[in-house]
Amino acid sequence: MTISIRRSVLVLTAVSAMVAGPVMTGLALADNKHVAEAVEHAKEAAAHGKQGHADALVKHAEGALHHAEAAGVKNPHLDEGIKHLKEAVEHGKAGHADVATQHAEGAVTHLSEVK
């Protein structure tokens, strides 16, 4: 009887681990998807800024900011990336494509470091 109970507990533990592992990994991947999207938008923002297209830079920087804030990761690089994106949006809206580009590039640098 004791062996049967132990075996049941072992099976239950194994099944729980098999279910919880992918679920937790999926949550981590969801966060990383937001970070990856933020990096891609920030790169697009920088590319448009280099061409002098402040309005397109703002659009992509806002998209990057949305994804970065949705990532839900506690990371100093993410925080710095968000600061740079906010500056990029502010300067882009003012028509300062050169300064906004520098901030978008700074965001790319920091967001790329988020693990």
N, C-alpha and C positions, 0 to 999 in steps of 0.2 A: 504494500500500500504506500509506504513512504517513497519507494522508488518511482511509483506512478506519479505522485505529487511532484517530486523533484523534476521528473521528465516533463511534466506539464508546465511547470514554472520555466524551465529551460526553453521549451518551445515557444512559450508566450514572450519571453525576453527576446529571443531571436527574431520572432516576427515583428515585435515592436521596433527593434533596431533596423530591420529591413524597411519598415515603413517610414520611420522618423528620419533616417539618413537622407533619402531623396527629397523629402519635404524640406528639411533644413537647408540642403544644398540648393534647392530651387529658390528658396528665399534669398540666399546669398547671390545667386545668379541674377535674380531680378534686380537687386541693388546694382550689381555690376553692369547690367544692361543700361541702366540710367546713366551711370558714369561713362560708359562707352558712347552713348548717344550725346552726352554733354561734350565729350572730347571731339566728336565728329562735327557737331555744330560750331564749336569754338574754332576748329580748323577752317571751316567754311567762312566764319566771320572774319578771321584773319586774312584769308585769301581775298575776300571782297574788299576788305579795308586796304589791302595793298594796291588794289585797282582804283581806290578812291571812292568806292561805292558805300558811303556811310549808311544809307538806308538799308541796304542788304546786310551790312555788318550788324546793324541793330536787330534785324529780324533773326539772324542766326545766333547772335549773342543772347537774345531773349529766350530762344529755344534751348540753348545750352544751359542757361540759368534755370529754366524750368526743370530740366532733367537733373541738373546738379542738386537742386533743392529737394527733388523727389527721391534722390538716392538713399537717404536715410542712414548714411554711414558716418560714424564719428572719426574724422581724419583731419589733421591740420592742413593737408594739401587740398582737401575738398573745400575747407573754409577759405583758404587763400584763393582758390580758383573762383569761388563765388564772389569774393571781393573784386577780383579782376573783371569778372563778367559784368558786375554792376557798374564798374567804372567804364567799361567798354560801351555799355548801353548809354550811359550818361553822356560821354564824349561823342559817341556816334550821333545821338539825337541833336547835339549842338553843332554837328557838321565837322567835327574834328576827327577825320578819318585816320590821320596819322597817329594821334595819341590813342584813339580807340583800338587801332590795330595792335599797338604795343601791349595794351591790356588784354586783348584777345589772345595774343601769343603767350602772355604770362599765364593766362587761364589754361591754355593747352599744356604748358609745362607742368603746372601744378596738378591738373586733373589727370594727366598721364601717370602721375606718381601714386594715385589713389589705388589701394589694393583691396 
